[in-house]
Amino acid sequence: MTSGTGRPAITLLLAAALCSAGAAADLRPAESFASVGDRAERSRALFTEAGKVLQHPRCLNCHPVGDRPTQGADMQPHSPLVVRGADEKGAVGMRCTTCHQDANFEPSGVPGHPLWHVAPKEMAWQQRSLGQICEQLKDRRRNGGKTLAQIQHHMAHDTLVGWAWRPGAAREPAPGTQDQFGALIAAWIDTGAACPR
């Protein structure tokens, strides 16, 4: 089997794998911070690395400060105009699932996932520093009532979070992989969950 350019399909698969490996290289592995001797400094460094994901448009677009999510790499206000709604899934008559189906719809470029919704207001990250996001994640009043272990599990295993690495269309995925991200968060917690200053 060959592609339209005459290249063997295996070459295209290899290129895709290399691109995927390149994306993973955008996020340092948790073990690469082992040489940082001061535990609190190592913890802050781990969270700063994880912040490459937390502050990426794939995450920030669904963690708005107000009631309206943003979209795209430039984080423009969502078009059409939609709002959070009482249950974080859109207002009556304009629910998130009106457009966002169970999977990405490549012909139109509309992203999708079975659980598509805006993050709760208490989890707003836009316009916040990485240190503020860190403190917010540790505060059960502002993180959905989760323990740090539950936060780590959510970030490492939740499939809606995982969408950030499989956004489809021409969207840039979040840096690294969800496994790398989850490992960084776990290591951050294990080193005392110190926040960047």
Residue pairs with C-beta under 8 A, 6 or more apart in sequence:
1 8
1 9
2 8
2 9
3 9
3 11
3 12
23 165
23 173
23 175
23 176
23 177
24 176
24 177
24 180
25 176
26 52
26 175
26 176
27 49
27 52
27 53
27 175
27 176
27 177
27 180
27 181
27 184
28 49
29 180
29 183
30 46
30 180
30 183
30 184
30 186
30 187
31 187
33 42
33 45
33 46
33 49
33 187
34 42
36 42
36 45
39 191
39 192
39 194
40 191
40 192
40 194
41 194
42 191
43 188
43 191
43 192
43 193
43 194
44 194
44 195
44 196
44 197
46 184
46 187
46 188
46 191
47 130
47 134
47 184
47 188
47 193
47 194
47 195
47 196
48 130
48 196
49 184
50 181
50 184
50 185
50 188
51 130
51 133
51 196
52 174
52 175
52 176
53 59
53 164
53 174
53 175
53 176
53 181
54 125
54 130
54 133
55 125
55 130
55 133
56 164
56 174
56 175
57 70
57 72
57 73
57 74
57 75
57 172
58 163
58 164
58 165
58 167
58 171
58 172
58 173
58 174
59 125
59 164
59 174
60 70
60 75
60 125
60 126
61 69
61 70
61 71
61 72
61 75
62 69
62 117
62 118
62 119
63 118
63 119
63 123
63 124
63 125
63 126
64 70
64 84
64 118
64 119
64 124
64 126
65 124
65 126
65 127
65 128
66 124
67 83
67 84
68 77
68 78
68 81
68 82
68 83
68 84
69 78
69 82
69 84
69 118
70 76
70 77
70 78
70 126
71 77
71 78
71 79
72 171
73 171
73 172
75 126
80 94
82 90
82 91
82 94
82 96
83 90
83 91
83 94
84 90
84 91
84 118
84 121
85 91
85 92
85 95
87 117
88 117
88 118
88 119
88 120
89 95
89 96
89 97
89 116
89 117
89 118
90 96
90 97
90 98
90 117
90 118
96 116
96 117
96 118
97 116
99 110
100 110
100 111
100 112
100 113
100 116
101 110
101 112
102 112
102 113
102 114
103 112
103 113
104 110
104 111
104 112
104 166
104 167
104 168
104 169
105 112
106 168
106 169
109 168
109 169
109 170
111 163
111 167
111 168
111 169
111 171
113 159
113 160
113 163
114 159
115 159
115 160
116 160
117 160
119 125
120 144
122 136
122 141
122 142
122 143
122 144
123 136
123 142
123 143
123 144
125 133
125 136
128 136
129 196
130 196
131 195
131 196
131 197
134 193
134 195
134 196
135 195
136 142
136 143
137 143
137 148
137 151
138 148
138 193
138 195
140 146
140 147
143 151
146 154
148 189
148 193
149 189
151 185
152 182
152 185
152 186
152 189
154 161
155 161
155 178
155 181
155 182
155 185
156 178
156 179
156 181
156 182
156 183
156 185
156 186
157 178
157 182
161 178
162 178
164 173
164 174
164 178
165 173
165 174
165 176
165 177
165 178
166 173
167 173
174 181
188 194
